[in-house]
Amino acid sequence: MTTYETVFIMNPVLSEDQVKETVKKFVDQIKANKGKITNEENWGLKKLKYAIQKKKTGFYNLIEFQADGQMINDFEVELKRDERVIRWQTVKLEKFALAYADRRKKKLSTNSKTE
Amino acid sequence: MGNKTDIQYLAPVDIELRQQNKYCRFKKMGIDYIDYKDSEFLMRFLNAQGKILPRRITGNSLKFQRRLAVAVKRARQIALLPYVADNLK
C-alpha cells in the first residue's frame, strides 16, 4: 500500500457546502477502493499565481492516502470528469517525503536535522 | 601636480568579490526533502521572472538542485508558483 498525496483546486464559484461535498465524494471513492486516508487539509480560498480557466482564485484541498496503484487511474479519471475540480496533482510519497509528511502532520519543524 | 593625500595605486587592488566558499544550504541545514507545497521557501530559488536560479548562483549541490527543479515544476503545476512573472520579488 503505497502512500499518495493529491492536491486539487476547485472552482471558486462553488459554495462552501459544494466544496465539502466534492471532497467527500473523492474521500468516499478512496475508501470504497480499500484506501486509507492518512491526512486531509483544506487550504481554503487561495489566489492562483496564474489564471486557470479564466479564474484567479481557487479552493485548495490536500488528501494524503494509502492505496494500491491500480485505483489511481480511475481516481484521476474521476477527477478529470468532475467539472468542479479545475486542477489536480497526485504525487507518490517516497522515503524522505513520508518522513516529511509525518513531521508536517505533527507540526514539528520540517527539517530532519533539528530532531 | 597630485597633492600629497591623493594616493595612486600602481597595481589594481584585488577586491575579493566572490562570496567565500559557497555551500549547499540543503546539506548544511540537513533538509532531505524539498516540499513542493511551501512556495515561500521555493521562491528564494527563483529570480524576478520566476525562472529557477542556476547552481553557480545558489551554490546548491547537483542532487538537491535536481530535486529543487522537480519541486518547482510541481508547484507551478498547481499554481503555487508562476510559470512566468515580471515582479516576483
N, CA and C atoms of all chains as a GROMACS GRO file, in nm:
protein
  612
    1MET      N    1   0.086  -0.119   0.000
    1MET     CA    2   0.000   0.000   0.000
    1MET      C    3   0.090   0.124   0.000
    2THR      N    4   0.108   0.180  -0.116
    2THR     CA    5   0.194   0.299  -0.121
    2THR      C    6   0.112   0.422  -0.082
    3THR      N    7   0.185   0.525  -0.037
    3THR     CA    8   0.118   0.648   0.007
    3THR      C    9   0.118   0.748  -0.107
    4TYR      N   10   0.003   0.807  -0.130
    4TYR     CA   11  -0.008   0.910  -0.234
    4TYR      C   12  -0.058   1.038  -0.170
    5GLU      N   13  -0.033   1.146  -0.240
    5GLU     CA   14  -0.078   1.277  -0.189
    5GLU      C   15  -0.136   1.352  -0.307
    6THR      N   16  -0.262   1.390  -0.296
    6THR     CA   17  -0.327   1.459  -0.407
    6THR      C   18  -0.364   1.599  -0.363
    7VAL      N   19  -0.318   1.699  -0.438
    7VAL     CA   20  -0.362   1.836  -0.414
    7VAL      C   21  -0.453   1.872  -0.531
    8PHE      N   22  -0.574   1.921  -0.500
    8PHE     CA   23  -0.659   1.961  -0.613
    8PHE      C   24  -0.723   2.096  -0.583
    9ILE      N   25  -0.752   2.168  -0.691
    9ILE     CA   26  -0.805   2.304  -0.682
    9ILE      C   27  -0.947   2.300  -0.736
   10MET      N   28  -1.038   2.361  -0.661
   10MET     CA   29  -1.178   2.361  -0.702
   10MET      C   30  -1.219   2.499  -0.746
   11ASN      N   31  -1.324   2.499  -0.826
   11ASN     CA   32  -1.375   2.621  -0.885
   11ASN      C   33  -1.414   2.720  -0.774
   12PRO      N   34  -1.371   2.848  -0.782
   12PRO     CA   35  -1.403   2.941  -0.673
   12PRO      C   36  -1.551   2.978  -0.665
   13VAL      N   37  -1.629   2.951  -0.773
   13VAL     CA   38  -1.770   2.994  -0.766
   13VAL      C   39  -1.851   2.900  -0.679
   14LEU      N   40  -1.790   2.787  -0.637
   14LEU     CA   41  -1.868   2.692  -0.558
   14LEU      C   42  -1.899   2.751  -0.421
   15SER      N   43  -2.011   2.705  -0.365
   15SER     CA   44  -2.042   2.748  -0.228
   15SER      C   45  -1.967   2.655  -0.133
   16GLU      N   46  -1.970   2.691  -0.005
   16GLU     CA   47  -1.892   2.617   0.095
   16GLU      C   48  -1.932   2.470   0.098
   17ASP      N   49  -2.064   2.446   0.098
   17ASP     CA   50  -2.102   2.305   0.114
   17ASP      C   51  -2.079   2.227  -0.015
   18GLN      N   52  -2.079   2.295  -0.129
   18GLN     CA   53  -2.046   2.221  -0.252
   18GLN      C   54  -1.901   2.175  -0.247
   19VAL      N   55  -1.815   2.261  -0.191
   19VAL     CA   56  -1.674   2.221  -0.179
   19VAL      C   57  -1.664   2.098  -0.090
   20LYS      N   58  -1.734   2.104   0.026
   20LYS     CA   59  -1.728   1.990   0.118
   20LYS      C   60  -1.778   1.864   0.049
   21GLU      N   61  -1.885   1.880  -0.028
   21GLU     CA   62  -1.946   1.764  -0.091
   21GLU      C   63  -1.850   1.704  -0.194
   22THR      N   64  -1.778   1.790  -0.266
   22THR     CA   65  -1.682   1.738  -0.365
   22THR      C   66  -1.573   1.659  -0.296
   23VAL      N   67  -1.521   1.718  -0.187
   23VAL     CA   68  -1.411   1.650  -0.116
   23VAL      C   69  -1.461   1.517  -0.063
   24LYS      N   70  -1.586   1.520  -0.011
   24LYS     CA   71  -1.642   1.397   0.047
   24LYS      C   72  -1.652   1.289  -0.061
   25LYS      N   73  -1.688   1.334  -0.182
   25LYS     CA   74  -1.704   1.238  -0.291
   25LYS      C   75  -1.573   1.165  -0.318
   26PHE      N   76  -1.462   1.240  -0.320
   26PHE     CA   77  -1.334   1.174  -0.351
   26PHE      C   78  -1.288   1.090  -0.234
   27VAL      N   79  -1.314   1.137  -0.113
   27VAL     CA   80  -1.273   1.059   0.004
   27VAL      C   81  -1.347   0.926   0.003
   28ASP      N   82  -1.478   0.933  -0.029
   28ASP     CA   83  -1.555   0.807  -0.032
   28ASP      C   84  -1.503   0.716  -0.140
   29GLN      N   85  -1.462   0.776  -0.253
   29GLN     CA   86  -1.415   0.688  -0.360
   29GLN      C   87  -1.288   0.615  -0.316
   30ILE      N   88  -1.202   0.686  -0.242
   30ILE     CA   89  -1.078   0.621  -0.196
   30ILE      C   90  -1.114   0.509  -0.099
   31LYS      N   91  -1.207   0.542  -0.008
   31LYS     CA   92  -1.243   0.441   0.093
   31LYS      C   93  -1.306   0.320   0.024
   32ALA      N   94  -1.384   0.346  -0.082
   32ALA     CA   95  -1.452   0.235  -0.149
   32ALA      C   96  -1.349   0.141  -0.210
   33ASN      N   97  -1.235   0.196  -0.255
   33ASN     CA   98  -1.132   0.110  -0.316
   33ASN      C   99  -1.033   0.063  -0.212
   34LYS      N  100  -1.078   0.043  -0.088
   34LYS     CA  101  -0.993  -0.013   0.020
   34LYS      C  102  -0.873   0.078   0.044
   35GLY      N  103  -0.885   0.210   0.020
   35GLY     CA  104  -0.774   0.300   0.054
   35GLY      C  105  -0.793   0.352   0.195
   36LYS      N  106  -0.687   0.413   0.250
   36LYS     CA  107  -0.697   0.463   0.387
   36LYS      C  108  -0.649   0.608   0.384
   37ILE      N  109  -0.733   0.697   0.437
   37ILE     CA  110  -0.696   0.840   0.436
   37ILE      C  111  -0.605   0.865   0.557
   38THR      N  112  -0.485   0.916   0.534
   38THR     CA  113  -0.398   0.943   0.649
   38THR      C  114  -0.399   1.091   0.687
   39ASN      N  115  -0.425   1.178   0.588
   39ASN     CA  116  -0.423   1.320   0.624
   39ASN      C  117  -0.511   1.395   0.526
   40GLU      N  118  -0.574   1.502   0.575
   40GLU     CA  119  -0.659   1.580   0.487
   40GLU      C  120  -0.646   1.725   0.530
   41GLU      N  121  -0.618   1.813   0.435
   41GLU     CA  122  -0.604   1.955   0.470
   41GLU      C  123  -0.690   2.037   0.375
   42ASN      N  124  -0.748   2.142   0.429
   42ASN     CA  125  -0.827   2.231   0.345
   42ASN      C  126  -0.762   2.368   0.352
   43TRP      N  127  -0.697   2.411   0.243
   43TRP     CA  128  -0.627   2.539   0.248
   43TRP      C  129  -0.722   2.655   0.219
   44GLY      N  130  -0.846   2.623   0.184
   44GLY     CA  131  -0.945   2.727   0.161
   44GLY      C  132  -0.919   2.802   0.032
   45LEU      N  133  -0.974   2.923   0.024
   45LEU     CA  134  -0.966   3.002  -0.097
   45LEU      C  135  -0.828   3.066  -0.105
   46LYS      N  136  -0.757   3.039  -0.214
   46LYS     CA  137  -0.624   3.098  -0.228
   46LYS      C  138  -0.613   3.162  -0.366
   47LYS      N  139  -0.525   3.262  -0.376
   47LYS     CA  140  -0.507   3.330  -0.505
   47LYS      C  141  -0.416   3.244  -0.590
   48LEU      N  142  -0.457   3.219  -0.715
   48LEU     CA  143  -0.372   3.139  -0.804
   48LEU      C  144  -0.265   3.231  -0.863
   49LYS      N  145  -0.148   3.176  -0.889
   49LYS     CA  146  -0.039   3.261  -0.941
   49LYS      C  147  -0.060   3.288  -1.090
   50TYR      N  148  -0.142   3.209  -1.156
   50TYR     CA  149  -0.178   3.240  -1.294
   50TYR      C  150  -0.321   3.191  -1.312
   51ALA      N  151  -0.390   3.247  -1.412
   51ALA     CA  152  -0.532   3.218  -1.427
   51ALA      C  153  -0.551   3.077  -1.482
   52ILE      N  154  -0.639   3.000  -1.419
   52ILE     CA  155  -0.678   2.868  -1.470
   52ILE      C  156  -0.823   2.880  -1.508
   53GLN      N  157  -0.855   2.848  -1.633
   53GLN     CA  158  -0.993   2.859  -1.685
   53GLN      C  159  -1.051   2.996  -1.651
   54LYS      N  160  -0.973   3.101  -1.677
   54LYS     CA  161  -1.016   3.240  -1.658
   54LYS      C  162  -1.049   3.272  -1.512
   55LYS      N  163  -0.996   3.193  -1.416
   55LYS     CA  164  -1.029   3.220  -1.276
   55LYS      C  165  -0.903   3.253  -1.201
   56LYS      N  166  -0.913   3.351  -1.110
   56LYS     CA  167  -0.792   3.398  -1.042
   56LYS      C  168  -0.774   3.329  -0.907
   57THR      N  169  -0.880   3.272  -0.851
   57THR     CA  170  -0.865   3.210  -0.718
   57THR      C  171  -0.920   3.068  -0.725
   58GLY      N  172  -0.899   2.991  -0.619
   58GLY     CA  173  -0.950   2.855  -0.620
   58GLY      C  174  -0.945   2.798  -0.480
   59PHE      N  175  -1.031   2.697  -0.454
   59PHE     CA  176  -1.030   2.628  -0.325
   59PHE      C  177  -0.927   2.517  -0.333
   60TYR      N  178  -0.824   2.526  -0.248
   60TYR     CA  179  -0.721   2.422  -0.247
   60TYR      C  180  -0.759   2.316  -0.146
   61ASN      N  181  -0.728   2.189  -0.180
   61ASN     CA  182  -0.753   2.081  -0.084
   61ASN      C  183  -0.647   1.975  -0.102
   62LEU      N  184  -0.603   1.916   0.007
   62LEU     CA  185  -0.499   1.812   0.001
   62LEU      C  186  -0.552   1.686   0.066
   63ILE      N  187  -0.533   1.573  -0.003
   63ILE     CA  188  -0.569   1.443   0.057
   63ILE      C  189  -0.448   1.354   0.049
   64GLU      N  190  -0.407   1.303   0.166
   64GLU     CA  191  -0.295   1.208   0.169
   64GLU      C  192  -0.354   1.073   0.203
   65PHE      N  193  -0.331   0.974   0.119
   65PHE     CA  194  -0.397   0.845   0.142
   65PHE      C  195  -0.305   0.732   0.103
   66GLN      N  196  -0.338   0.614   0.160
   66GLN     CA  197  -0.264   0.492   0.123
   66GLN      C  198  -0.355   0.406   0.039
   67ALA      N  199  -0.304   0.363  -0.076
   67ALA     CA  200  -0.388   0.280  -0.163
   67ALA      C  201  -0.295   0.200  -0.252
   68ASP      N  202  -0.350   0.100  -0.319
   68ASP     CA  203  -0.264   0.030  -0.416
   68ASP      C  204  -0.277   0.098  -0.552
   69GLY      N  205  -0.179   0.072  -0.637
   69GLY     CA  206  -0.163   0.156  -0.754
   69GLY      C  207  -0.278   0.151  -0.852
   70GLN      N  208  -0.349   0.035  -0.861
   70GLN     CA  209  -0.447   0.022  -0.969
   70GLN      C  210  -0.556   0.128  -0.957
   71MET      N  211  -0.591   0.168  -0.834
   71MET     CA  212  -0.709   0.254  -0.823
   71MET      C  213  -0.676   0.398  -0.859
   72ILE      N  214  -0.544   0.432  -0.875
   72ILE     CA  215  -0.510   0.573  -0.902
   72ILE      C  216  -0.566   0.616  -1.038
   73ASN      N  217  -0.560   0.523  -1.137
   73ASN     CA  218  -0.604   0.564  -1.271
   73ASN      C  219  -0.749   0.608  -1.269
   74ASP      N  220  -0.837   0.523  -1.212
   74ASP     CA  221  -0.976   0.565  -1.221
   74ASP      C  222  -1.007   0.675  -1.119
   75PHE      N  223  -0.919   0.690  -1.018
   75PHE     CA  224  -0.936   0.807  -0.929
   75PHE      C  225  -0.913   0.935  -1.009
   76GLU      N  226  -0.810   0.931  -1.094
   76GLU     CA  227  -0.778   1.052  -1.172
   76GLU      C  228  -0.881   1.073  -1.282
   77VAL      N  229  -0.935   0.962  -1.337
   77VAL     CA  230  -1.041   0.980  -1.437
   77VAL      C  231  -1.158   1.052  -1.372
   78GLU      N  232  -1.187   1.013  -1.248
   78GLU     CA  233  -1.298   1.078  -1.177
   78GLU      C  234  -1.269   1.227  -1.156
   79LEU      N  235  -1.142   1.255  -1.119
   79LEU     CA  236  -1.105   1.396  -1.100
   79LEU      C  237  -1.120   1.472  -1.232
   80LYS      N  238  -1.082   1.408  -1.341
   80LYS     CA  239  -1.086   1.475  -1.472
   80LYS      C  240  -1.231   1.500  -1.513
   81ARG      N  241  -1.318   1.404  -1.478
   81ARG     CA  242  -1.456   1.412  -1.526
   81ARG      C  243  -1.533   1.517  -1.447
   82ASP      N  244  -1.489   1.544  -1.322
   82ASP     CA  245  -1.566   1.634  -1.237
   82ASP      C  246  -1.534   1.778  -1.277
   83GLU      N  247  -1.639   1.856  -1.319
   83GLU     CA  248  -1.608   1.992  -1.367
   83GLU      C  249  -1.571   2.084  -1.251
   84ARG      N  250  -1.610   2.048  -1.129
   84ARG     CA  251  -1.584   2.142  -1.018
   84ARG      C  252  -1.435   2.150  -0.990
   85VAL      N  253  -1.361   2.040  -1.025
   85VAL     CA  254  -1.217   2.041  -0.998
   85VAL      C  255  -1.147   2.095  -1.122
   86ILE      N  256  -1.068   2.204  -1.106
   86ILE     CA  257  -1.007   2.263  -1.226
   86ILE      C  258  -0.863   2.220  -1.241
   87ARG      N  259  -0.798   2.170  -1.135
   87ARG     CA  260  -0.658   2.127  -1.149
   87ARG      C  261  -0.628   2.032  -1.036
   88TRP      N  262  -0.550   1.924  -1.065
   88TRP     CA  263  -0.515   1.832  -0.956
   88TRP      C  264  -0.377   1.777  -0.983
   89GLN      N  265  -0.315   1.723  -0.878
   89GLN     CA  266  -0.181   1.662  -0.896
   89GLN      C  267  -0.164   1.554  -0.791
   90THR      N  268  -0.137   1.432  -0.837
   90THR     CA  269  -0.116   1.321  -0.744
   90THR      C  270   0.032   1.290  -0.740
   91VAL      N  271   0.087   1.280  -0.620
   91VAL     CA  272   0.231   1.257  -0.604
   91VAL      C  273   0.250   1.135  -0.516
   92LYS      N  274   0.344   1.048  -0.555
   92LYS     CA  275   0.372   0.932  -0.472
   92LYS      C  276   0.472   0.974  -0.367
   93LEU      N  277   0.449   0.936  -0.240
   93LEU     CA  278   0.539   0.980  -0.134
   93LEU      C  279   0.642   0.870  -0.109
   94GLU      N  280   0.768   0.907  -0.126
   94GLU     CA  281   0.876   0.810  -0.108
   94GLU      C  282   0.928   0.819   0.036
   95LYS      N  283   1.048   0.769   0.056
   95LYS     CA  284   1.107   0.755   0.191
   95LYS      C  285   1.112   0.890   0.260
   96PHE      N  286   1.186   0.985   0.200
   96PHE     CA  287   1.204   1.113   0.268
   96PHE      C  288   1.073   1.189   0.273
   97ALA      N  289   0.996   1.178   0.164
   97ALA     CA  290   0.870   1.253   0.160
   97ALA      C  291   0.777   1.205   0.270
   98LEU      N  292   0.780   1.073   0.296
   98LEU     CA  293   0.693   1.020   0.401
   98LEU      C  294   0.732   1.076   0.536
   99ALA      N  295   0.863   1.076   0.564
   99ALA     CA  296   0.909   1.128   0.693
   99ALA      C  297   0.869   1.274   0.706
  100TYR      N  298   0.884   1.348   0.594
  100TYR     CA  299   0.849   1.490   0.596
  100TYR      C  300   0.701   1.506   0.624
  101ALA      N  301   0.618   1.420   0.560
  101ALA     CA  302   0.473   1.434   0.577
  101ALA      C  303   0.436   1.406   0.722
  102ASP      N  304   0.502   1.308   0.784
  102ASP     CA  305   0.469   1.280   0.925
  102ASP      C  306   0.505   1.400   1.011
  103ARG      N  307   0.625   1.455   0.986
  103ARG     CA  308   0.664   1.572   1.068
  103ARG      C  309   0.565   1.685   1.046
  104ARG      N  310   0.520   1.698   0.920
  104ARG     CA  311   0.430   1.811   0.890
  104ARG      C  312   0.298   1.791   0.963
  105LYS      N  313   0.258   1.663   0.973
  105LYS     CA  314   0.130   1.638   1.039
  105LYS      C  315   0.140   1.675   1.186
  106LYS      N  316   0.258   1.642   1.246
  106LYS     CA  317   0.270   1.670   1.390
  106LYS      C  318   0.314   1.814   1.412
  107LYS      N  319   0.320   1.895   1.303
  107LYS     CA  320   0.355   2.038   1.312
  107LYS      C  321   0.493   2.057   1.374
  108LEU      N  322   0.582   1.957   1.357
  108LEU     CA  323   0.719   1.979   1.405
  108LEU      C  324   0.791   2.067   1.305
  109SER      N  325   0.916   2.100   1.335
  109SER     CA  326   0.994   2.174   1.236
  109SER      C  327   1.023   2.079   1.123
  110THR      N  328   1.018   2.130   1.002
  110THR     CA  329   1.012   2.035   0.890
  110THR      C  330   1.149   2.002   0.835
  111ASN      N  331   1.259   2.016   0.913
  111ASN     CA  332   1.379   1.953   0.855
  111ASN      C  333   1.440   1.860   0.959
  112SER      N  334   1.502   1.757   0.909
  112SER     CA  335   1.527   1.643   0.998
  112SER      C  336   1.640   1.673   1.094
  113LYS      N  337   1.722   1.773   1.066
  113LYS     CA  338   1.842   1.790   1.150
  113LYS      C  339   1.803   1.823   1.294
  114THR      N  340   1.698   1.901   1.308
  114THR     CA  341   1.673   1.955   1.443
  114THR      C  342   1.600   1.856   1.531
  115GLU      N  343   1.582   1.733   1.486
  115GLU     CA  344   1.504   1.641   1.573
  115GLU      C  345   1.580   1.617   1.704
  116MET      N  346   4.988   6.867  -1.058
  116MET     CA  347   5.064   6.800  -0.953
  116MET      C  348   4.965   6.741  -0.853
  117GLY      N  349   4.964   6.602  -0.837
  117GLY     CA  350   4.870   6.544  -0.741
  117GLY      C  351   4.915   6.580  -0.601
  118ASN      N  352   4.823   6.625  -0.520
  118ASN     CA  353   4.871   6.665  -0.386
  118ASN      C  354   4.898   6.540  -0.303
  119LYS      N  355   4.955   6.565  -0.186
  119LYS     CA  356   5.007   6.454  -0.104
  119LYS      C  357   4.896   6.351  -0.080
  120THR      N  358   4.775   6.396  -0.048
  120THR     CA  359   4.676   6.299   0.004
  120THR      C  360   4.627   6.207  -0.108
  121ASP      N  361   4.653   6.245  -0.232
  121ASP     CA  362   4.591   6.169  -0.341
  121ASP      C  363   4.679   6.046  -0.367
  122ILE      N  364   4.637   5.928  -0.315
  122ILE     CA  365   4.722   5.808  -0.326
  122ILE      C  366   4.688   5.740  -0.458
  123GLN      N  367   4.788   5.717  -0.538
  123GLN     CA  368   4.760   5.641  -0.662
  123GLN      C  369   4.818   5.502  -0.643
  124TYR      N  370   4.733   5.398  -0.668
  124TYR     CA  371   4.784   5.262  -0.656
  124TYR      C  372   4.843   5.224  -0.790
  125LEU      N  373   4.962   5.167  -0.790
  125LEU     CA  374   5.019   5.124  -0.917
  125LEU      C  375   4.946   4.997  -0.960
  126ALA      N  376   4.944   4.893  -0.870
  126ALA     CA  377   4.876   4.768  -0.909
  126ALA      C  378   4.731   4.778  -0.864
  127PRO      N  379   4.636   4.733  -0.945
  127PRO     CA  380   4.494   4.741  -0.902
  127PRO      C  381   4.472   4.657  -0.776
  128VAL      N  382   4.397   4.713  -0.680
  128VAL     CA  383   4.373   4.640  -0.555
  128VAL      C  384   4.272   4.529  -0.588
  129ASP      N  385   4.303   4.400  -0.561
  129ASP     CA  386   4.208   4.294  -0.598
  129ASP      C  387   4.109   4.276  -0.483
  130ILE      N  388   3.987   4.316  -0.512
  130ILE     CA  389   3.884   4.308  -0.408
  130ILE      C  390   3.821   4.170  -0.420
  131GLU      N  391   3.810   4.100  -0.310
  131GLU     CA  392   3.754   3.964  -0.314
  131GLU      C  393   3.604   3.978  -0.335
  132LEU      N  394   3.559   3.962  -0.464
  132LEU     CA  395   3.417   3.985  -0.492
  132LEU      C  396   3.337   3.859  -0.461
  133ARG      N  397   3.396   3.742  -0.499
  133ARG     CA  398   3.313   3.622  -0.492
  133ARG      C  399   3.286   3.589  -0.346
  134GLN      N  400   3.166   3.550  -0.314
  134GLN     CA  401   3.134   3.506  -0.179
  134GLN      C  402   3.229   3.393  -0.145
  135GLN      N  403   3.280   3.388  -0.021
  135GLN     CA  404   3.394   3.298   0.003
  135GLN      C  405   3.364   3.160  -0.052
  136ASN      N  406   3.326   3.064   0.033
  136ASN     CA  407   3.302   2.932  -0.028
  136ASN      C  408   3.152   2.908  -0.022
  137LYS      N  409   3.098   2.891  -0.142
  137LYS     CA  410   2.953   2.869  -0.149
  137LYS      C  411   2.923   2.735  -0.085
  138TYR      N  412   2.811   2.725  -0.016
  138TYR     CA  413   2.779   2.595   0.045
  138TYR      C  414   2.638   2.556   0.001
  139CYS      N  415   2.616   2.426   0.002
  139CYS     CA  416   2.482   2.378  -0.034
  139CYS      C  417   2.395   2.388   0.089
  140ARG      N  418   2.295   2.474   0.082
  140ARG     CA  419   2.220   2.507   0.205
  140ARG      C  420   2.138   2.387   0.249
  141PHE      N  421   2.111   2.293   0.155
  141PHE     CA  422   2.029   2.178   0.196
  141PHE      C  423   2.113   2.084   0.281
  142LYS      N  424   2.241   2.066   0.238
  142LYS     CA  425   2.327   1.976   0.317
  142LYS      C  426   2.350   2.036   0.454
  143LYS      N  427   2.374   2.168   0.456
  143LYS     CA  428   2.411   2.231   0.582
  143LYS      C  429   2.294   2.223   0.679
  144MET      N  430   2.172   2.249   0.632
  144MET     CA  431   2.060   2.254   0.726
  144MET      C  432   1.998   2.114   0.740
  145GLY      N  433   2.054   2.016   0.668
  145GLY     CA  434   2.004   1.881   0.688
  145GLY      C  435   1.866   1.859   0.632
  146ILE      N  436   1.826   1.941   0.534
  146ILE     CA  437   1.695   1.919   0.471
  146ILE      C  438   1.711   1.802   0.374
  147ASP      N  439   1.622   1.703   0.382
  147ASP     CA  440   1.639   1.593   0.288
  147ASP      C  441   1.523   1.587   0.190
  148TYR      N  442   1.412   1.656   0.217
  148TYR     CA  443   1.302   1.654   0.121
  148TYR      C  444   1.260   1.797   0.094
  149ILE      N  445   1.261   1.834  -0.035
  149ILE     CA  446   1.219   1.970  -0.070
  149ILE      C  447   1.070   1.962  -0.102
  150ASP      N  448   0.989   2.027  -0.020
  150ASP     CA  449   0.846   2.015  -0.034
  150ASP      C  450   0.796   2.109  -0.143
  151TYR      N  451   0.713   2.058  -0.232
  151TYR     CA  452   0.668   2.145  -0.341
  151TYR      C  453   0.553   2.233  -0.295
  152LYS      N  454   0.509   2.215  -0.170
  152LYS     CA  455   0.390   2.289  -0.129
  152LYS      C  456   0.424   2.423  -0.064
  153ASP      N  457   0.543   2.436   0.002
  153ASP     CA  458   0.565   2.568   0.064
  153ASP      C  459   0.637   2.657  -0.037
  154SER      N  460   0.559   2.748  -0.092
  154SER     CA  461   0.613   2.825  -0.205
  154SER      C  462   0.705   2.936  -0.157
  155GLU      N  463   0.694   2.980  -0.030
  155GLU     CA  464   0.785   3.087   0.013
  155GLU      C  465   0.928   3.037   0.007
  156PHE      N  466   0.948   2.911   0.050
  156PHE     CA  467   1.085   2.859   0.051
  156PHE      C  468   1.135   2.845  -0.092
  157LEU      N  469   1.048   2.797  -0.181
  157LEU     CA  470   1.093   2.777  -0.319
  157LEU      C  471   1.116   2.910  -0.388
  158MET      N  472   1.045   3.014  -0.342
  158MET     CA  473   1.056   3.145  -0.408
  158MET      C  474   1.200   3.196  -0.404
  159ARG      N  475   1.274   3.153  -0.298
  159ARG     CA  476   1.411   3.206  -0.285
  159ARG      C  477   1.500   3.158  -0.398
  160PHE      N  478   1.459   3.047  -0.464
  160PHE     CA  479   1.546   2.992  -0.568
  160PHE      C  480   1.498   3.034  -0.706
  161LEU      N  481   1.407   3.133  -0.710
  161LEU     CA  482   1.362   3.181  -0.840
  161LEU      C  483   1.408   3.325  -0.856
  162ASN      N  484   1.428   3.365  -0.981
  162ASN     CA  485   1.465   3.507  -0.998
  162ASN      C  486   1.338   3.588  -1.017
  163ALA      N  487   1.353   3.712  -1.047
  163ALA     CA  488   1.235   3.801  -1.050
  163ALA      C  489   1.137   3.756  -1.157
  164GLN      N  490   1.187   3.686  -1.260
  164GLN     CA  491   1.095   3.645  -1.367
  164GLN      C  492   1.035   3.508  -1.339
  165GLY      N  493   1.063   3.449  -1.223
  165GLY     CA  494   1.006   3.319  -1.194
  165GLY      C  495   1.086   3.204  -1.249
  166LYS      N  496   1.210   3.234  -1.297
  166LYS     CA  497   1.290   3.124  -1.351
  166LYS      C  498   1.377   3.066  -1.239
  167ILE      N  499   1.414   2.936  -1.253
  167ILE     CA  500   1.495   2.870  -1.150
  167ILE      C  501   1.638   2.921  -1.160
  168LEU      N  502   1.697   2.960  -1.047
  168LEU     CA  503   1.834   3.012  -1.049
  168LEU      C  504   1.932   2.898  -1.071
  169PRO      N  505   2.039   2.922  -1.145
  169PRO     CA  506   2.137   2.816  -1.170
  169PRO      C  507   2.217   2.783  -1.045
  170ARG      N  508   2.285   2.669  -1.048
  170ARG     CA  509   2.360   2.622  -0.932
  170ARG      C  510   2.472   2.716  -0.897
  171ARG      N  511   2.535   2.776  -1.002
  171ARG     CA  512   2.652   2.860  -0.972
  171ARG      C  513   2.610   2.982  -0.892
  172ILE      N  514   2.483   3.020  -0.897
  172ILE     CA  515   2.439   3.135  -0.816
  172ILE      C  516   2.399   3.084  -0.677
  173THR      N  517   2.320   2.980  -0.672
  173THR     CA  518   2.267   2.942  -0.540
  173THR      C  519   2.367   2.853  -0.466
  174GLY      N  520   2.462   2.790  -0.539
  174GLY     CA  521   2.558   2.708  -0.468
  174GLY      C  522   2.503   2.573  -0.427
  175ASN      N  523   2.391   2.532  -0.485
  175ASN     CA  524   2.333   2.403  -0.445
  175ASN      C  525   2.418   2.289  -0.500
  176SER      N  526   2.408   2.175  -0.434
  176SER     CA  527   2.476   2.057  -0.490
  176SER      C  528   2.384   1.999  -0.597
  177LEU      N  529   2.443   1.918  -0.687
  177LEU     CA  530   2.369   1.868  -0.804
  177LEU      C  531   2.246   1.792  -0.762
  178LYS      N  532   2.260   1.708  -0.657
  178LYS     CA  533   2.148   1.624  -0.614
  178LYS      C  534   2.029   1.710  -0.574
  179PHE      N  535   2.059   1.815  -0.496
  179PHE     CA  536   1.946   1.893  -0.444
  179PHE      C  537   1.894   1.991  -0.549
  180GLN      N  538   1.981   2.033  -0.642
  180GLN     CA  539   1.931   2.121  -0.747
  180GLN      C  540   1.829   2.047  -0.831
  181ARG      N  541   1.853   1.917  -0.858
  181ARG     CA  542   1.755   1.842  -0.937
  181ARG      C  543   1.625   1.826  -0.860
  182ARG      N  544   1.635   1.797  -0.730
  182ARG     CA  545   1.511   1.780  -0.652
  182ARG      C  546   1.437   1.914  -0.646
  183LEU      N  547   1.516   2.021  -0.635
  183LEU     CA  548   1.454   2.155  -0.631
  183LEU      C  549   1.378   2.180  -0.761
  184ALA      N  550   1.440   2.142  -0.875
  184ALA     CA  551   1.375   2.168  -1.004
  184ALA      C  552   1.244   2.090  -1.012
  185VAL      N  553   1.244   1.966  -0.963
  185VAL     CA  554   1.121   1.886  -0.966
  185VAL      C  555   1.015   1.952  -0.879
  186ALA      N  556   1.058   2.000  -0.760
  186ALA     CA  557   0.961   2.060  -0.668
  186ALA      C  558   0.903   2.188  -0.729
  187VAL      N  559   0.988   2.268  -0.793
  187VAL     CA  560   0.940   2.395  -0.850
  187VAL      C  561   0.841   2.364  -0.963
  188LYS      N  562   0.873   2.262  -1.044
  188LYS     CA  563   0.782   2.233  -1.156
  188LYS      C  564   0.648   2.181  -1.104
  189ARG      N  565   0.652   2.105  -0.993
  189ARG     CA  566   0.525   2.057  -0.937
  189ARG      C  567   0.446   2.175  -0.881
  190ALA      N  568   0.518   2.268  -0.815
  190ALA     CA  569   0.448   2.383  -0.757
  190ALA      C  570   0.386   2.467  -0.868
  191ARG      N  571   0.454   2.476  -0.981
  191ARG     CA  572   0.397   2.554  -1.091
  191ARG      C  573   0.271   2.486  -1.144
  192GLN      N  574   0.270   2.353  -1.140
  192GLN     CA  575   0.155   2.282  -1.193
  192GLN      C  576   0.030   2.317  -1.115
  193ILE      N  577   0.043   2.330  -0.981
  193ILE     CA  578  -0.078   2.358  -0.904
  193ILE      C  579  -0.081   2.506  -0.866
  194ALA      N  580  -0.023   2.591  -0.952
  194ALA     CA  581  -0.043   2.736  -0.942
  194ALA      C  582   0.004   2.793  -0.809
  195LEU      N  583   0.103   2.727  -0.743
  195LEU     CA  584   0.160   2.791  -0.624
  195LEU      C  585   0.275   2.881  -0.666
  196LEU      N  586   0.335   2.850  -0.784
  196LEU     CA  587   0.442   2.934  -0.837
  196LEU      C  588   0.404   2.967  -0.981
  197PRO      N  589   0.439   3.087  -1.028
  197PRO     CA  590   0.404   3.123  -1.165
  197PRO      C  591   0.500   3.060  -1.264
  198TYR      N  592   0.453   3.038  -1.389
  198TYR     CA  593   0.545   2.993  -1.492
  198TYR      C  594   0.633   3.109  -1.534
  199VAL      N  595   0.568   3.225  -1.549
  199VAL     CA  596   0.647   3.342  -1.589
  199VAL      C  597   0.592   3.460  -1.511
  200ALA      N  598   0.681   3.545  -1.462
  200ALA     CA  599   0.634   3.658  -1.381
  200ALA      C  600   0.725   3.774  -1.412
  201ASP      N  601   0.677   3.896  -1.383
  201ASP     CA  602   0.768   4.007  -1.409
  201ASP      C  603   0.817   4.068  -1.278
  202ASN      N  604   0.735   4.067  -1.170
  202ASN     CA  605   0.789   4.126  -1.047
  202ASN      C  606   0.765   4.030  -0.933
  203LEU      N  607   0.831   3.917  -0.939
  203LEU     CA  608   0.802   3.813  -0.841
  203LEU      C  609   0.839   3.859  -0.700
  204LYS      N  610   0.957   3.922  -0.690
  204LYS     CA  611   1.004   3.955  -0.554
  204LYS      C  612   0.927   4.072  -0.497
   0.00000   0.00000   0.00000
